[in-house]
Amino acid sequence: MTIHIGAQPGEIAETVLMPGDPYRAKWAAETFLTDAVCINQTRGMLGFTGTWNGHRVTIQGSGMGMPSLSIYANELIRDYGAKTLIRIGSCGGMQPQVKIRDVILAMTASSLSTPSRGIFRELNFAPSADWGLLKAAHDAAVKKSTGIHVGGIYSSDVFYDERSDLNEQMTRHGILGVEMEAAELYILAARYNVRALAVLTVSDHLLTHEALPSQDREKSFGDMVEIALEAAFAH
């Protein structure tokens, strides 16, 4: 057990999917895993371990924002031996060609700051995804005929952002979407030499102001989870 994860040694798999919402972790475990068992309820941040096509998988909520994800990713890697961490979550689209329900594979993740900022000081570290996971996820998405985009995203410190000027510059420079966790996940993966990827479903759009109705989210998010699972165990 750690401060934030109540699982016992051996209860967490080497492959971990990390949605922000703990109830999305519960839904994904019940929908996609066989014999899923709840292995963490500490602070209401639910985690489950089961199998997918014979492979052990843990689905652990991360909470919202990079500081929260940093806590869980650090403990999963350092204390439980996680080797592959895939964020599965929603994001806001930032390019005209990116549509609601499309999936974004984050090749890089820009940010104003992260919990790891103090380590780098004056260096602007460029966090990026694991290439093997990225390629496998792209291959899986193509097979499913899912609307797919690969490129840079923006990990924001805030949900209610009032920096329209910054958003305009990110759109100008090709940033595909905005979310709140991936940059720190990628930094931690680099630090500990493990694999990481963010697979994101576009649930709203900063340019068109469209938003995915809540009742449609689970069906749309299913593609994202399947892509993540197939990428994790591609050979």
N, C-alpha and C positions, 0 to 999 in steps of 0.2 A: 504493500500500500504506500501511496505517496500522500502529500497534503491534499491534493485535489482529485486524485483517482483512487477509488477504493478497491480496485481489482487486486486479486492475489497473484503471486508469481505464476506465470504460465497461462494466465487467463486471457492475455492480450496477444493477438496474432502479430506476426511480423509485417503484415499488410494491414494498414488502417485507412479507412475512408473517414473524412472529417467534414461533416456538414456543420454549419454554425448553429442551427436550431436542434436542440436535443430531441424534440418530438419528430423532426425529420429523420434523425438517426433511428428512432424507434420504427417509423414507417418504413424506412429503407431496409432495416434488418428483418422486419416481418414480411416484407414483400420479396426480397431477393435472396435472403440467406436461409439455409436449412438448419434446423435445431438451434436457432438463435437463443442465447441466454444473456440476460442482463448482468453485466459484470461491473457496472458503476452507476451509482445514483447520488454520489456525493455532490452537494450543492445543486441537485436537480439536473446536473449535466450528464445525461444518460449515455451509457455505452453498452454495446452488445457484441458478443462473439458467436459466430456460427461458421457454416461452410458455404461456399459457392462453387459448384462443379468440383467438389472434393477438396477445395483449397480453403484453409482457415482464413477468416477475415474478421476484423474488428471494425465496427462503425461507432465512432466516438464523437459526440458533440464537442464543438470548440468554443461556443459562445460567439459574441459579436465583437469584431475589432481585433487588431493585431496584438495588443497586450494580453487579451484572453487566450487567443490561439497560441501565443508564445508559451504560456504556462502549460497548456496541455501537450503541445508538440515537444517541448523540452522533457517533460516527464515521460511521455510515450517513448521517446528515443533513448534517453539516459537510463531510465529505471525499468523499462519493460522491453527494450530491445527492438523497437519498431524499425524496420528497414525501408519500407515504402509507405509514404504518406500522401494521400490524394485528397485535396480539398474538393468537395462537391457542394456547390452553392449557387446562389442567384447573383446576377449582376445587372447593371444598367448599360444599355447599348449606347455607343458614342459615334458610330459611323452610319452613313445612309444605307450601306449594303448589309448592315447587321439588322436582322429582323427579330421580332418577338418570337420566342421559343427556339431560336437558333442556339447552338452550343459554341462557346468560345474556349479554345485551348490556349492557356496563357503561356506564351513562350518566354516573355519577360514580364516583370512587375515593377513599375515605377512608383515612387512614393515621395512625399515631402519629408517624412521621418518614419522610423520604425523603433520598436523597443531595442533594437541592436545598434541604433545610431551612435550611441556613446562609444562603442567599440571602435568604429571606423574613424571617428573624429572628422578630419577634413576630407576623407576619401568618400567619393560617391560610388559606393559599391553597386554593381549591376546584377541583381539576383535573377536567375533564370531557371527554367524547368529542366528536369532530366530528359536528355534527348531520347533515350530508349522509350520512356513512358510517353513522351510527346508523339513520337512516330507511331507507336502502337495505338494510342488513342485516336489519332487521325485515321489510321487504317480501319479501326473499328467503326468510327463515325461514317466513313465513306460506305462501308458495307451496309450500314443501317439507313443510308440515304438521308441522314440527318443534315440540316443546314449547319455547316461547320465553318469556323473562322480560326485561323492560327495567327497569333501576333502578340503585340504588347498590350498590357492592361495597366490600370492605375489602381493602386491600393490606397484608399483614402483614410485619413484619421477620423473623419466625421461623416455622419449620415446626412445631416441637414446642412449641406454645403452651400455657402453663399459666394464662392469664388467663381463667378461666371467667366471672368477673364482667364482663369487657369483652365477651366473646362474648354474654352475656345481654343487655347493653345494645344491642349492635348488632342482635341479633335483634328486640329490642323496638322499635327505630327503623327496621325495614324493610330492613336490609341483606340482599341476596339471597344473597351468597356471599363466600367468602374465597379469595384467591390471594396472590401475592407480588411482582407486577411492574407492574401497570397504572398505579398512581398516578404513578410516576416517568415512565413513557412519556407520560402525558397532560401532565405539567408540561413536559417537553422539547418536545412538540408545540406547546404554547402559546408557549414561549420562542422557537422557531425558525419559528413560523407555518406549520406543516405539519399534515397531517391524521392523526389517530390514533383507534383504536378497539380495545377488547378484546372478542373473541368467545370465550366460555368454555364448555366442556362440563363438566357436573356429574359428577364421578367418584366422589365420596363425600359423605356428609351428616353434619353435626355434630349434628343432632337425632336422626336415626334410626339412625345408625352404619352405614348401608348403604355398600357400596363396589362399584364396578364391577369385575368380574373382569378381570384383565390381558388375557385372550384376547379379550375383547369391546371393548377400548378402541379399537382401530384402526377398526372398523366405526362405532362411535359418534362418533369424532372426525372421520370423513369429512364428516358434515353441517356441522360447524363450519368446516372448510376451504372447502367449497363456498360457504357463506354469506359468508365473508370475501372470497373471490374475486369473487363476484357483486356484493358491495357496493363493492369497490374500483373496478369498472369500470361501475357503473350510470350511466346518462345521464338 
